[in-house]
Amino acid sequence: MAATGNETTRAPETVSELLDRLDGIDASLPKRLGQCAGFLRHNIHLVAVSTVADLSAGAGVQPSAFMRFCQALGFSGFSEMQALFRAEYREFRPDYAERLSQLRQRGEEGPELLVANFAEAGHKSLVSLMNTLDGERLQQACDILAAAGTIHLVGLRRAFAIVSTMGYMLDKMQVPTVIHRTSGQIESDHAIRPGDALFAVSFAPFSQETLQLAARTHERGIPVVGLSDTADGPLATTARTLLVAREVDVGAFRVPTAAMTLATSLAVAVGGMRKEGN
């Protein structure tokens, strides 16, 4: 609950109520807070999994301005607003049986309509990627991987599609690449040598095998480049630079549109840099 002037504004109790309140005050917000409002409307799915620094950067304002925006909505600060989004976010992360049930209840079991919904979600994910992309971190990632003797890739479960595609592209560009699968609990650390680099991909709820390989590689002083869906997740402690790509769900199913786009761009950039270096 935030105080404004002589009155106390009650914090919204649902995201829908928050949006209704935003509709009521949007026109009266100062310029910077208006930027926050516009960014929030177009990237509402990011609030639960982002830091205030991420969101303020996406809105083009200082973190202090985003905090004032939260208070203008009735919250004591960003943490209270994020708690609301996280509570609803958890409610919208059911198991796969429930996900299929949700799709059927919403009349989204037809393939044509599903394609339309997934395409729309992918578009939103890509817009979000461009709004939040950190160009300096991306360039640092390119520099690290382009300078590596061999690029090692690790990403399991949902992340495996990303590293396998990236490995295929790098191989076609004649970049020495190894994809680590951690099959049979066999550790493959010995293949990662000084002068190499590791590209680790892991999304919530995170693969422990990926995190452990990244941690062991980091402890040996070998650079790790990370790709995740949150800036303050476990890869942040081991990655020399961390790239973030978040996806929009369809009935709680998620396609790695933004992550695949970012990884593909990274592979092409690294291949070009290595060719120029030779």
Backbone as CSV, one residue per row, in Angstrom:
resi,resn,N_x,N_y,N_z,CA_x,CA_y,CA_z,C_x,C_y,C_z
1,MET,0.854,-1.191,0.000,0.000,0.000,0.000,0.885,1.234,0.000
2,ALA,0.629,2.173,-0.904,1.460,3.359,-1.037,0.662,4.602,-0.714
3,ALA,1.342,5.559,-0.113,0.700,6.824,0.238,0.939,7.842,-0.857
4,THR,-0.116,8.519,-1.271,-0.015,9.569,-2.281,-0.690,10.810,-1.732
5,GLY,0.124,11.831,-1.479,-0.415,13.054,-0.887,-0.943,12.744,0.496
6,ASN,-2.227,13.030,0.750,-2.830,12.776,2.040,-3.634,11.480,2.068
7,GLU,-3.659,10.751,0.952,-4.463,9.542,0.914,-3.598,8.322,0.655
8,THR,-4.082,7.186,1.076,-3.361,5.937,0.894,-4.059,5.122,-0.180
9,THR,-3.290,4.726,-1.187,-3.826,3.946,-2.289,-3.611,2.469,-2.016
10,ARG,-4.674,1.702,-2.030,-4.577,0.259,-1.802,-3.946,-0.408,-3.015
11,ALA,-3.036,-1.337,-2.760,-2.377,-2.047,-3.855,-3.367,-2.963,-4.562
12,PRO,-3.301,-3.081,-5.884,-4.173,-4.019,-6.611,-3.957,-5.444,-6.117
13,GLU,-5.017,-6.227,-6.125,-4.925,-7.603,-5.641,-4.821,-8.616,-6.775
14,THR,-5.063,-8.183,-8.006,-4.924,-9.053,-9.177,-4.280,-8.258,-10.295
15,VAL,-3.749,-8.977,-11.285,-3.149,-8.299,-12.440,-4.226,-7.553,-13.217
16,SER,-5.424,-8.114,-13.305,-6.516,-7.435,-14.000,-6.847,-6.108,-13.315
17,GLU,-6.873,-6.123,-11.996,-7.140,-4.892,-11.256,-6.019,-3.884,-11.475
18,LEU,-4.794,-4.368,-11.550,-3.660,-3.479,-11.821,-3.818,-2.794,-13.169
19,LEU,-4.208,-3.555,-14.185,-4.377,-2.972,-15.518,-5.526,-1.973,-15.551
20,ASP,-6.586,-2.275,-14.802,-7.700,-1.326,-14.719,-7.236,-0.018,-14.076
21,ARG,-6.430,-0.138,-13.031,-5.931,1.074,-12.376,-5.005,1.841,-13.297
22,LEU,-4.196,1.110,-14.054,-3.293,1.767,-14.996,-4.086,2.539,-16.044
23,ASP,-5.199,1.985,-16.486,-6.059,2.689,-17.444,-6.531,4.022,-16.868
24,GLY,-6.788,4.030,-15.549,-7.329,5.231,-14.927,-6.317,6.332,-14.704
25,ILE,-5.036,5.971,-14.563,-4.021,6.989,-14.242,-3.044,7.242,-15.372
26,ASP,-3.133,6.443,-16.436,-2.145,6.496,-17.517,-1.945,7.905,-18.060
27,ALA,-3.045,8.598,-18.334,-2.951,9.918,-18.970,-2.310,10.953,-18.065
28,SER,-2.352,10.740,-16.759,-1.835,11.737,-15.822,-0.403,11.449,-15.373
29,LEU,0.181,10.364,-15.854,1.525,10.005,-15.414,2.574,10.918,-16.054
30,PRO,3.627,11.288,-15.296,4.747,12.019,-15.892,5.400,11.204,-17.002
31,LYS,6.229,11.841,-17.792,6.795,11.208,-18.979,7.497,9.890,-18.667
32,ARG,8.389,9.879,-17.689,9.151,8.668,-17.371,8.248,7.540,-16.881
33,LEU,7.287,7.894,-16.041,6.378,6.870,-15.549,5.473,6.378,-16.677
34,GLY,5.159,7.262,-17.617,4.395,6.857,-18.788,5.156,5.844,-19.633
35,GLN,6.499,6.014,-19.722,7.323,5.035,-20.436,7.244,3.672,-19.753
36,CYS,7.266,3.706,-18.414,7.144,2.456,-17.649,5.804,1.778,-17.927
37,ALA,4.746,2.587,-17.984,3.407,2.044,-18.227,3.324,1.401,-19.602
38,GLY,3.875,2.076,-20.617,3.842,1.534,-21.967,4.619,0.228,-22.076
39,PHE,5.778,0.190,-21.426,6.597,-1.024,-21.471,5.898,-2.169,-20.748
40,LEU,5.281,-1.866,-19.611,4.586,-2.901,-18.842,3.447,-3.517,-19.655
41,ARG,2.685,-2.688,-20.346,1.552,-3.194,-21.122,2.008,-4.184,-22.198
42,HIS,3.139,-3.902,-22.831,3.605,-4.731,-23.933,4.466,-5.906,-23.482
43,ASN,4.876,-5.896,-22.212,5.766,-6.951,-21.723,5.330,-7.460,-20.363
44,ILE,4.034,-7.591,-20.196,3.485,-7.935,-18.886,3.958,-9.300,-18.404
45,HIS,4.303,-10.181,-19.362,4.757,-11.521,-19.007,6.156,-11.546,-18.405
46,LEU,6.870,-10.414,-18.476,8.243,-10.377,-17.978,8.348,-10.044,-16.495
47,VAL,7.292,-9.463,-15.916,7.398,-8.919,-14.563,7.750,-9.996,-13.545
48,ALA,7.171,-11.178,-13.684,7.392,-12.232,-12.690,8.813,-12.764,-12.693
49,VAL,9.528,-12.656,-13.824,10.834,-13.303,-13.953,11.969,-12.313,-14.208
50,SER,11.717,-11.015,-14.026,12.731,-10.004,-14.312,13.103,-9.237,-13.050
51,THR,14.264,-8.597,-13.095,14.660,-7.696,-12.020,14.185,-6.291,-12.367
52,VAL,14.169,-5.422,-11.364,13.770,-4.041,-11.625,14.756,-3.382,-12.580
53,ALA,16.019,-3.810,-12.542,17.019,-3.263,-13.467,16.692,-3.654,-14.908
54,ASP,16.269,-4.920,-15.105,15.890,-5.387,-16.451,14.719,-4.573,-17.004
55,LEU,13.684,-4.414,-16.177,12.471,-3.740,-16.642,12.708,-2.253,-16.880
56,SER,13.467,-1.627,-15.997,13.728,-0.197,-16.183,14.572,0.040,-17.425
57,ALA,15.523,-0.862,-17.679,16.336,-0.734,-18.896,15.463,-0.896,-20.132
58,GLY,14.543,-1.857,-20.090,13.635,-2.049,-21.217,12.739,-0.852,-21.463
59,ALA,12.363,-0.171,-20.368,11.503,1.010,-20.482,12.301,2.276,-20.800
60,GLY,13.628,2.181,-20.709,14.470,3.351,-20.987,14.488,4.371,-19.867
61,VAL,14.340,3.884,-18.621,14.343,4.784,-17.468,15.291,4.241,-16.402
62,GLN,15.540,5.047,-15.371,16.336,4.601,-14.250,15.497,3.699,-13.339
63,PRO,16.136,2.770,-12.604,15.384,1.921,-11.670,14.545,2.712,-10.671
64,SER,15.040,3.878,-10.259,14.282,4.704,-9.305,12.953,5.162,-9.912
65,ALA,12.943,5.419,-11.225,11.695,5.825,-11.883,10.717,4.663,-11.938
66,PHE,11.236,3.455,-12.175,10.339,2.301,-12.204,9.763,2.033,-10.816
67,MET,10.559,2.294,-9.782,10.059,2.150,-8.407,8.928,3.148,-8.157
68,ARG,9.088,4.370,-8.629,8.034,5.381,-8.461,6.771,4.970,-9.225
69,PHE,6.951,4.340,-10.369,5.823,3.845,-11.141,5.049,2.794,-10.342
70,CYS,5.769,1.881,-9.703,5.121,0.860,-8.861,4.327,1.522,-7.738
71,GLN,4.911,2.547,-7.139,4.243,3.245,-6.040,3.012,3.996,-6.537
72,ALA,3.093,4.511,-7.771,1.935,5.206,-8.335,0.753,4.261,-8.531
73,LEU,1.044,2.980,-8.689,-0.012,1.980,-8.840,-0.566,1.510,-7.498
74,GLY,0.090,1.916,-6.408,-0.396,1.538,-5.085,0.476,0.573,-4.327
75,PHE,1.575,0.135,-4.933,2.480,-0.796,-4.269,3.522,-0.042,-3.443
76,SER,4.075,-0.726,-2.460,5.135,-0.108,-1.660,6.429,-0.012,-2.454
77,GLY,6.577,-0.861,-3.449,7.768,-0.875,-4.290,7.676,-1.998,-5.299
78,PHE,8.775,-2.269,-6.000,8.769,-3.272,-7.059,8.531,-4.672,-6.513
79,SER,9.122,-4.991,-5.365,9.001,-6.344,-4.818,7.550,-6.734,-4.581
80,GLU,6.747,-5.795,-4.078,5.347,-6.100,-3.819,4.591,-6.315,-5.129
81,MET,4.886,-5.500,-6.146,4.222,-5.684,-7.427,4.635,-7.009,-8.065
82,GLN,5.922,-7.335,-7.998,6.388,-8.586,-8.592,5.777,-9.799,-7.898
83,ALA,5.572,-9.698,-6.576,4.966,-10.810,-5.838,3.569,-11.122,-6.378
84,LEU,2.828,-10.083,-6.758,1.499,-10.282,-7.339,1.602,-11.051,-8.651
85,PHE,2.535,-10.637,-9.519,2.696,-11.300,-10.810,3.192,-12.732,-10.634
86,ARG,4.086,-12.949,-9.673,4.610,-14.294,-9.462,3.531,-15.236,-8.947
87,ALA,2.638,-14.720,-8.106,1.543,-15.553,-7.592,0.666,-16.018,-8.744
88,GLU,0.323,-15.116,-9.660,-0.506,-15.508,-10.799,0.283,-16.349,-11.793
89,TYR,1.586,-16.076,-11.902,2.440,-16.847,-12.803,2.462,-18.315,-12.380
90,ARG,2.576,-18.560,-11.073,2.586,-19.934,-10.573,1.263,-20.639,-10.873
91,GLU,0.167,-19.896,-10.783,-1.137,-20.491,-11.062,-1.261,-20.899,-12.526
92,PHE,-0.518,-20.227,-13.391,-0.609,-20.510,-14.822,0.497,-21.446,-15.296
93,ARG,1.123,-22.208,-14.371,2.142,-23.176,-14.760,1.702,-24.591,-14.368
94,PRO,0.597,-25.096,-14.912,0.103,-26.425,-14.556,0.923,-27.519,-15.217
95,ASP,0.613,-28.781,-14.850,1.312,-29.890,-15.482,0.755,-30.099,-16.892
96,TYR,1.359,-31.032,-17.637,1.017,-31.173,-19.052,-0.420,-31.630,-19.271
97,ALA,-0.937,-32.489,-18.393,-2.330,-32.920,-18.556,-3.270,-31.731,-18.421
98,GLU,-2.987,-30.865,-17.458,-3.817,-29.683,-17.271,-3.646,-28.715,-18.434
99,ARG,-2.436,-28.640,-18.981,-2.196,-27.744,-20.116,-3.070,-28.147,-21.315
100,LEU,-3.097,-29.443,-21.602,-3.931,-29.910,-22.711,-5.403,-29.626,-22.443
101,SER,-5.806,-29.809,-21.187,-7.199,-29.538,-20.815,-7.524,-28.062,-21.025
102,GLN,-6.590,-27.190,-20.652,-6.798,-25.743,-20.834,-6.998,-25.412,-22.306
103,LEU,-6.170,-26.005,-23.156,-6.269,-25.727,-24.584,-7.632,-26.155,-25.129
104,ARG,-8.107,-27.335,-24.703,-9.394,-27.828,-25.194,-10.542,-26.955,-24.694
105,GLN,-10.462,-26.552,-23.406,-11.528,-25.730,-22.843,-11.621,-24.388,-23.554
106,ARG,-10.488,-23.890,-24.002,-10.468,-22.604,-24.686,-10.723,-22.750,-26.182
107,GLY,-11.007,-23.979,-26.623,-11.288,-24.186,-28.046,-10.059,-24.054,-28.910
108,GLU,-8.889,-24.369,-28.352,-7.643,-24.187,-29.082,-6.993,-25.511,-29.458
109,GLU,-7.815,-26.572,-29.652,-7.238,-27.862,-30.007,-7.112,-28.026,-31.514
110,GLY,-7.793,-27.187,-32.286,-7.673,-27.259,-33.736,-6.298,-26.804,-34.171
111,PRO,-5.651,-27.513,-35.102,-4.273,-27.174,-35.487,-4.121,-25.786,-36.078
112,GLU,-5.084,-25.324,-36.842,-4.950,-24.004,-37.462,-4.938,-22.899,-36.409
113,LEU,-5.853,-23.017,-35.442,-5.907,-22.015,-34.387,-4.686,-22.098,-33.483
114,LEU,-4.201,-23.311,-33.247,-2.988,-23.470,-32.453,-1.798,-22.789,-33.122
115,VAL,-1.669,-22.980,-34.424,-0.579,-22.338,-35.154,-0.677,-20.819,-35.008
116,ALA,-1.883,-20.285,-35.133,-2.066,-18.842,-34.996,-1.656,-18.360,-33.611
117,ASN,-2.025,-19.116,-32.580,-1.682,-18.716,-31.221,-0.193,-18.820,-30.942
118,PHE,0.417,-19.895,-31.427,1.859,-20.030,-31.229,2.624,-18.974,-32.026
119,ALA,2.142,-18.640,-33.206,2.784,-17.584,-33.997,2.692,-16.245,-33.292
120,GLU,1.534,-15.964,-32.719,1.363,-14.708,-31.987,2.274,-14.673,-30.761
121,ALA,2.350,-15.795,-30.043,3.227,-15.860,-28.874,4.683,-15.673,-29.278
122,GLY,5.075,-16.292,-30.397,6.444,-16.130,-30.875,6.761,-14.692,-31.228
123,HIS,5.797,-14.024,-31.850,5.984,-12.611,-32.195,6.190,-11.770,-30.935
124,LYS,5.375,-12.020,-29.926,5.508,-11.275,-28.673,6.863,-11.561,-28.013
125,SER,7.309,-12.810,-28.093,8.605,-13.166,-27.515,9.739,-12.414,-28.213
126,LEU,9.641,-12.293,-29.543,10.690,-11.600,-30.301,10.679,-10.098,-30.032
127,VAL,9.485,-9.520,-29.904,9.399,-8.100,-29.562,10.017,-7.856,-28.189
128,SER,9.717,-8.736,-27.245,10.287,-8.633,-25.912,11.807,-8.757,-25.957
129,LEU,12.314,-9.674,-26.788,13.769,-9.847,-26.920,14.426,-8.557,-27.384
130,MET,13.855,-7.915,-28.382,14.443,-6.683,-28.892,14.335,-5.534,-27.887
131,ASN,13.265,-5.524,-27.099,13.095,-4.462,-26.114,14.060,-4.583,-24.943
132,THR,14.506,-5.794,-24.666,15.332,-6.020,-23.475,16.758,-6.455,-23.796
133,LEU,17.097,-6.604,-25.069,18.419,-7.107,-25.441,19.525,-6.164,-24.964
134,ASP,20.530,-6.740,-24.321,21.700,-5.992,-23.864,22.798,-6.169,-24.902
135,GLY,23.012,-5.138,-25.726,23.971,-5.229,-26.811,25.398,-5.447,-26.346
136,GLU,25.762,-4.858,-25.212,27.120,-5.019,-24.694,27.381,-6.461,-24.264
137,ARG,26.388,-7.066,-23.607,26.552,-8.473,-23.198,26.618,-9.381,-24.418
138,LEU,25.822,-9.088,-25.425,25.845,-9.897,-26.637,27.206,-9.806,-27.315
139,GLN,27.761,-8.604,-27.387,29.081,-8.444,-28.005,30.151,-9.165,-27.190
140,GLN,30.036,-9.105,-25.864,30.999,-9.799,-25.016,30.917,-11.307,-25.237
141,ALA,29.691,-11.818,-25.374,29.510,-13.249,-25.646,30.160,-13.628,-26.971
142,CYS,29.950,-12.811,-27.993,30.560,-13.061,-29.302,32.083,-13.073,-29.203
143,ASP,32.650,-12.106,-28.489,34.107,-12.002,-28.354,34.680,-13.236,-27.668
144,ILE,34.016,-13.696,-26.603,34.499,-14.868,-25.861,34.474,-16.109,-26.739
145,LEU,33.366,-16.344,-27.410,33.229,-17.559,-28.212,34.106,-17.514,-29.467
146,ALA,34.245,-16.331,-30.060,35.076,-16.215,-31.264,36.553,-16.457,-30.951
147,ALA,36.960,-16.152,-29.726,38.364,-16.317,-29.340,38.683,-17.720,-28.838
148,ALA,37.665,-18.551,-28.646,37.867,-19.884,-28.071,38.463,-20.849,-29.088
149,GLY,39.345,-21.724,-28.597,39.877,-22.761,-29.465,38.772,-23.696,-29.916
150,THR,38.013,-24.194,-28.954,36.843,-25.033,-29.217,35.672,-24.489,-28.419
151,ILE,34.520,-24.426,-29.040,33.311,-23.977,-28.345,32.554,-25.213,-27.860
152,HIS,32.342,-25.286,-26.557,31.602,-26.392,-25.959,30.183,-25.928,-25.657
153,LEU,29.216,-26.768,-25.994,27.808,-26.415,-25.830,27.141,-27.410,-24.892
154,VAL,26.352,-26.901,-23.943,25.579,-27.786,-23.080,24.203,-27.180,-22.839
155,GLY,23.187,-28.020,-22.992,21.809,-27.619,-22.747,20.948,-28.868,-22.817
156,LEU,20.240,-29.171,-21.755,19.474,-30.410,-21.683,17.983,-30.132,-21.710
157,ARG,17.207,-31.188,-21.967,15.759,-31.096,-22.039,15.337,-29.991,-23.024
158,ARG,14.582,-29.010,-22.572,14.072,-27.997,-23.510,15.193,-27.215,-24.181
159,ALA,16.330,-27.095,-23.511,17.444,-26.314,-24.048,18.256,-27.091,-25.090
160,PHE,18.036,-28.414,-25.188,18.868,-29.209,-26.090,18.641,-28.822,-27.546
161,ALA,17.405,-28.476,-27.905,17.134,-28.083,-29.290,17.964,-26.863,-29.683
162,ILE,18.188,-25.987,-28.726,18.928,-24.758,-29.010,20.400,-25.056,-29.246
163,VAL,21.026,-25.833,-28.357,22.454,-26.092,-28.514,22.728,-27.028,-29.689
164,SER,21.813,-27.953,-29.994,22.027,-28.847,-31.134,21.967,-28.067,-32.448
165,THR,21.027,-27.123,-32.550,20.952,-26.278,-33.744,22.184,-25.392,-33.856
166,MET,22.588,-24.830,-32.735,23.773,-23.964,-32.733,25.024,-24.770,-33.108
167,GLY,25.116,-25.996,-32.582,26.263,-26.842,-32.915,26.312,-27.175,-34.398
168,TYR,25.148,-27.454,-34.983,25.078,-27.751,-36.412,25.559,-26.552,-37.235
169,MET,25.109,-25.363,-36.862,25.486,-24.162,-37.607,26.984,-23.885,-37.492
170,LEU,27.515,-23.997,-36.283,28.941,-23.732,-36.091,29.787,-24.752,-36.852
171,ASP,29.357,-26.003,-36.853,30.087,-27.044,-37.587,30.100,-26.733,-39.079
172,LYS,28.968,-26.261,-39.625,28.906,-25.920,-41.045,29.833,-24.754,-41.376
173,MET,30.098,-23.896,-40.380,31.024,-22.775,-40.579,32.450,-23.143,-40.184
174,GLN,32.674,-24.455,-39.990,33.995,-25.007,-39.672,34.567,-24.433,-38.381
175,VAL,33.688,-24.228,-37.414,34.114,-23.795,-36.075,34.168,-25.033,-35.191
176,PRO,35.328,-25.351,-34.593,35.425,-26.530,-33.719,34.405,-26.462,-32.571
177,THR,33.535,-27.459,-32.503,32.416,-27.439,-31.556,32.191,-28.822,-30.965
178,VAL,31.875,-28.849,-29.673,31.530,-30.096,-28.990,30.215,-29.885,-28.253
179,ILE,29.250,-30.788,-28.461,27.989,-30.743,-27.720,28.059,-31.767,-26.587
180,HIS,27.866,-31.307,-25.366,27.934,-32.182,-24.191,26.521,-32.647,-23.835
181,ARG,26.355,-33.959,-23.707,25.037,-34.524,-23.406,24.950,-35.120,-22.006
182,THR,26.067,-35.273,-21.326,26.144,-35.867,-19.978,25.401,-37.202,-19.917
183,SER,25.530,-38.023,-20.951,24.852,-39.321,-20.984,25.462,-40.276,-19.958
184,GLY,24.611,-41.053,-19.319,25.074,-42.056,-18.380,25.838,-41.500,-17.202
185,GLN,25.578,-40.228,-16.882,26.252,-39.575,-15.757,27.772,-39.519,-15.944
186,ILE,28.232,-39.588,-17.180,29.671,-39.502,-17.456,30.049,-38.032,-17.613
187,GLU,30.947,-37.580,-16.757,31.368,-36.179,-16.826,32.348,-36.000,-17.984
188,SER,32.182,-34.902,-18.696,33.009,-34.664,-19.883,33.894,-33.437,-19.718
189,ASP,34.202,-33.107,-18.472,35.000,-31.916,-18.201,36.371,-31.957,-18.883
190,HIS,36.944,-33.164,-18.968,38.305,-33.280,-19.499,38.395,-32.789,-20.936
191,ALA,37.279,-32.762,-21.650,37.292,-32.303,-23.045,37.399,-30.783,-23.141
192,ILE,37.063,-30.094,-22.054,37.106,-28.627,-22.051,38.482,-28.194,-21.555
193,ARG,39.265,-27.610,-22.428,40.663,-27.291,-22.117,40.877,-25.792,-22.032
194,PRO,41.979,-25.385,-21.397,42.315,-23.956,-21.370,42.347,-23.394,-22.791
195,GLY,41.781,-22.223,-22.963,41.668,-21.633,-24.292,40.331,-21.896,-24.945
196,ASP,39.551,-22.835,-24.388,38.208,-23.108,-24.890,37.190,-22.221,-24.171
197,ALA,35.924,-22.380,-24.510,34.837,-21.660,-23.838,33.613,-22.556,-23.821
198,LEU,32.764,-22.354,-22.816,31.529,-23.132,-22.684,30.323,-22.225,-22.854
199,PHE,29.375,-22.653,-23.702,28.094,-21.960,-23.847,27.047,-22.835,-23.191
200,ALA,26.492,-22.362,-22.077,25.549,-23.151,-21.286,24.160,-22.540,-21.370
201,VAL,23.156,-23.381,-21.666,21.776,-22.918,-21.799,20.916,-23.674,-20.791
202,SER,20.188,-22.931,-19.971,19.298,-23.572,-19.004,18.179,-22.610,-18.630
203,PHE,16.962,-23.130,-18.587,15.782,-22.342,-18.253,15.127,-22.903,-16.990
204,ALA,14.362,-22.050,-16.314,13.630,-22.506,-15.136,12.761,-23.698,-15.507
205,PRO,12.780,-24.760,-14.686,13.357,-24.903,-13.343,14.823,-25.305,-13.318
206,PHE,15.519,-25.255,-14.407,16.963,-25.413,-14.530,17.432,-26.869,-14.409
207,SER,18.352,-27.212,-15.303,18.961,-28.535,-15.329,20.197,-28.529,-14.433
208,GLN,20.197,-29.381,-13.413,21.330,-29.438,-12.489,22.602,-29.884,-13.191
209,GLU,22.486,-30.790,-14.180,23.675,-31.237,-14.905,24.337,-30.073,-15.640
210,THR,23.515,-29.221,-16.256,24.056,-28.053,-16.956,24.704,-27.091,-15.978
211,LEU,24.026,-26.818,-14.879,24.558,-25.890,-13.876,25.855,-26.400,-13.282
212,GLN,25.936,-27.699,-13.036,27.146,-28.262,-12.435,28.324,-28.211,-13.391
213,LEU,28.093,-28.515,-14.668,29.180,-28.422,-15.650,29.642,-26.983,-15.791
214,ALA,28.715,-26.034,-15.799,29.082,-24.622,-15.890,29.892,-24.194,-14.665
215,ALA,29.492,-24.664,-13.484,30.208,-24.292,-12.257,31.615,-24.867,-12.253
216,ARG,31.764,-26.125,-12.645,33.099,-26.749,-12.656,33.997,-26.077,-13.695
217,THR,33.427,-25.719,-14.825,34.203,-25.038,-15.869,34.646,-23.659,-15.387
218,HIS,33.743,-22.943,-14.741,34.056,-21.624,-14.193,35.166,-21.707,-13.154
219,GLU,35.122,-22.729,-12.299,36.130,-22.897,-11.247,37.520,-23.128,-11.832
220,ARG,37.594,-23.666,-13.036,38.883,-23.899,-13.698,39.385,-22.666,-14.427
221,GLY,38.623,-21.579,-14.373,39.050,-20.338,-15.016,38.751,-20.284,-16.497
222,ILE,37.944,-21.216,-16.990,37.557,-21.233,-18.408,36.265,-20.438,-18.557
223,PRO,36.188,-19.510,-19.508,35.012,-18.635,-19.606,33.736,-19.383,-19.962
224,VAL,32.655,-18.983,-19.301,31.332,-19.546,-19.542,30.416,-18.432,-20.036
225,VAL,29.731,-18.678,-21.132,28.691,-17.778,-21.629,27.355,-18.472,-21.368
226,GLY,26.417,-17.765,-20.753,25.145,-18.375,-20.404,23.977,-17.802,-21.189
227,LEU,22.947,-18.631,-21.342,21.671,-18.192,-21.920,20.570,-18.754,-21.032
228,SER,19.706,-17.884,-20.530,18.653,-18.307,-19.621,17.427,-17.433,-19.825
229,ASP,16.385,-17.687,-19.020,15.177,-16.872,-19.104,15.033,-15.932,-17.914
230,THR,16.073,-15.834,-17.106,16.065,-14.894,-15.997,17.477,-14.389,-15.742
231,ALA,17.585,-13.111,-15.417,18.899,-12.500,-15.221,19.508,-12.828,-13.876
232,ASP,18.700,-13.238,-12.918,19.225,-13.515,-11.582,19.120,-14.990,-11.209
233,GLY,19.110,-15.875,-12.211,19.061,-17.310,-11.966,20.432,-17.870,-11.627
234,PRO,20.540,-19.187,-11.465,21.805,-19.803,-11.038,22.963,-19.640,-12.017
235,LEU,22.690,-19.486,-13.317,23.788,-19.291,-14.274,24.487,-17.944,-14.081
236,ALA,23.812,-17.012,-13.435,24.399,-15.685,-13.237,25.665,-15.728,-12.392
237,THR,25.805,-16.756,-11.542,26.969,-16.838,-10.653,28.187,-17.457,-11.338
238,THR,27.991,-18.143,-12.444,29.116,-18.813,-13.102,29.433,-18.241,-14.484
239,ALA,28.485,-17.603,-15.121,28.697,-17.095,-16.481,29.454,-15.772,-16.458
240,ARG,30.439,-15.664,-17.320,31.150,-14.399,-17.454,30.229,-13.351,-18.060
241,THR,29.366,-13.787,-18.939,28.305,-12.919,-19.444,27.064,-13.772,-19.638
242,LEU,25.908,-13.211,-19.300,24.649,-13.966,-19.345,23.656,-13.275,-20.264
243,LEU,23.171,-14.005,-21.255,22.143,-13.506,-22.165,20.784,-13.996,-21.680
244,VAL,19.758,-13.162,-21.874,18.427,-13.494,-21.373,17.421,-13.463,-22.523
245,ALA,16.635,-14.539,-22.636,15.560,-14.616,-23.629,14.349,-15.239,-22.953
246,ARG,13.245,-14.517,-22.959,12.037,-15.003,-22.298,10.962,-15.288,-23.344
247,GLU,10.156,-16.295,-23.055,9.158,-16.743,-24.012,7.738,-16.520,-23.480
248,VAL,6.810,-16.287,-24.401,5.391,-16.166,-24.074,4.734,-17.538,-24.244
249,ASP,3.911,-17.939,-23.285,3.259,-19.249,-23.307,1.982,-19.241,-24.148
250,VAL,1.611,-20.430,-24.612,0.286,-20.674,-25.178,-0.296,-21.837,-24.395
251,GLY,-1.283,-21.574,-23.552,-1.841,-22.623,-22.723,-0.806,-23.284,-21.855
252,ALA,0.216,-22.533,-21.455,1.333,-22.993,-20.625,2.346,-23.834,-21.397
253,PHE,2.180,-24.008,-22.726,3.215,-24.595,-23.561,4.116,-23.462,-24.059
254,ARG,5.394,-23.768,-24.184,6.349,-22.714,-24.522,7.266,-23.165,-25.652
255,VAL,7.386,-22.338,-26.679,8.303,-22.577,-27.792,9.483,-21.611,-27.640
256,PRO,10.733,-22.088,-27.772,11.897,-21.221,-27.538,12.205,-20.299,-28.720
257,THR,11.225,-19.508,-29.125,11.393,-18.640,-30.287,12.494,-17.607,-30.068
258,ALA,12.419,-16.878,-28.952,13.401,-15.831,-28.674,14.781,-16.433,-28.433
259,ALA,14.836,-17.521,-27.663,16.121,-18.146,-27.353,16.785,-18.696,-28.614
260,MET,15.997,-19.315,-29.494,16.560,-19.856,-30.730,17.052,-18.730,-31.640
261,THR,16.314,-17.639,-31.682,16.733,-16.492,-32.488,18.035,-15.910,-31.969
262,LEU,18.139,-15.777,-30.653,19.347,-15.217,-30.057,20.540,-16.140,-30.281
263,ALA,20.351,-17.441,-30.081,21.445,-18.396,-30.261,21.881,-18.475,-31.724
264,THR,20.913,-18.422,-32.642,21.240,-18.442,-34.068,22.054,-17.210,-34.457
265,SER,21.635,-16.056,-33.969,22.352,-14.812,-34.253,23.767,-14.874,-33.690
266,LEU,23.893,-15.438,-32.498,25.203,-15.568,-31.863,26.107,-16.475,-32.683
267,ALA,25.577,-17.594,-33.152,26.375,-18.531,-33.948,26.857,-17.892,-35.248
268,VAL,25.962,-17.190,-35.942,26.337,-16.551,-37.207,27.384,-15.460,-36.969
269,ALA,27.204,-14.677,-35.915,28.159,-13.613,-35.602,29.530,-14.193,-35.269
270,VAL,29.546,-15.250,-34.465,30.816,-15.874,-34.082,31.503,-16.479,-35.303
271,GLY,30.733,-17.155,-36.157,31.309,-17.719,-37.369,31.921,-16.646,-38.253
272,GLY,31.243,-15.498,-38.373,31.773,-14.396,-39.170,33.033,-13.800,-38.572
273,MET,33.057,-13.653,-37.257,34.233,-13.091,-36.584,35.439,-14.008,-36.732
274,ARG,35.220,-15.305,-36.625,36.338,-16.245,-36.759,36.867,-16.267,-38.194
275,LYS,35.972,-16.149,-39.161,36.412,-16.128,-40.552,37.242,-14.880,-40.832
276,GLU,36.808,-13.736,-40.292,37.567,-12.501,-40.468,38.917,-12.584,-39.766
277,GLY,38.931,-13.269,-38.605,40.184,-13.410,-37.854,41.207,-14.253,-38.575
278,ASN,40.702,-15.220,-39.353,41.619,-16.069,-40.131,42.055,-15.356,-41.395
